[in-house]
Amino acid sequence: MKSKRSEFFDNAIVSGPGQKEFEEKIYAEAQAKRWPRVAEGEGKFEGQVAIVTGAAGGQGEMEAKMIAQQGAKVYMADIEEEGLKRVEAAINADGGEAVAFPMDVADEDAWRAFVKKVLDESGRLDVLVNNAGMCQNGTVLTETRESLNRIMDVDCWGVFNGMHYCAPAIIESGGGTIVNTCSYQGTHFGPGSFIGYAMAKAAVMGMTRAAATDLGAYGIRVNAVNPGLVLSGMTLPRGQNRKGLVEASSMKRYALPEEIASVVVFLASDDSSFINGEFIAADGGATTYLHLATADER
């Protein structure tokens, strides 16, 4: 059976002497610059080391579990220690490898200690998933700079901290991927929007594109998922009846955590090896349906 490489050149249009050899050279150069280090038939992250933040429940928990199932050793961070330990135990009991590291993603000293632990124990870092976040209700009329400090520290600076402290380790490991969690509320707003959340997620979108530009030459791809309303502890208690936001999706339902996690796995793996600086909307069509919930519905 011919290899994909042989088939490519058999089908190549040869326009003159030396053309095929030239194309072979270009193909080899492009292949050498690709990030993948996983052999065909193995798990998507076999032999790799990943960090997932916000892994104590919901979307982050599923991301950690699915990445571990595909062969990675997963280091998990979250401020909720009890939930984090539960997820760690579940992954290890299922035959995976997970290590819990309770921390606040807004704390730079914690990030330094976290990355040091990863490198001391595992010697490399291949994947960073910036998932940790929070939400608070408020408008431009009710919020103040002081009241927005915490959400900006977590949702904005927490993401920057992750990229800033992990990127050098990923570079030293030969390249890898960073996946950030944005939101459709980074670009689409309705009455009564969570202005702090919108500000932070819009900033993450900008950071994602800027970091993709900065890090691409080092073999690091940086992309993001833009979820809609995900079924989680963060979304359910906030007014209980989230009918308006559910109706904003053309699919008329919550996203399940694993539906978002599967997009993250795609972006973090070699399946998306030529995607960089992009956002995948996993919002059930909310950004195309254009039904904006009223303040009462939210």
Secondary structure as UniProt FT lines:
FT   HELIX           4..10
FT   TURN            17..18
FT   HELIX           19..33
FT   TURN            40..41
FT   TURN            44..47
FT   STRAND          49..53
FT   TURN            55..56
FT   HELIX           58..69
FT   TURN            70..71
FT   STRAND          73..78
FT   HELIX           81..93
FT   TURN            94..95
FT   STRAND          97..102
FT   TURN            105..106
FT   HELIX           108..122
FT   STRAND          127..130
FT   TURN            140..142
FT   HELIX           145..151
FT   HELIX           152..157
FT   HELIX           158..172
FT   TURN            173..174
FT   STRAND          176..181
FT   HELIX           184..186
FT   TURN            191..192
FT   HELIX           195..215
FT   HELIX           216..218
FT   STRAND          220..227
FT   TURN            233..235
FT   TURN            237..239
FT   HELIX           243..247
FT   TURN            250..251
FT   HELIX           257..268
FT   HELIX           270..272
FT   TURN            273..274
FT   STRAND          279..282
FT   TURN            284..285
FT   HELIX           286..289
FT   TURN            295..297
//
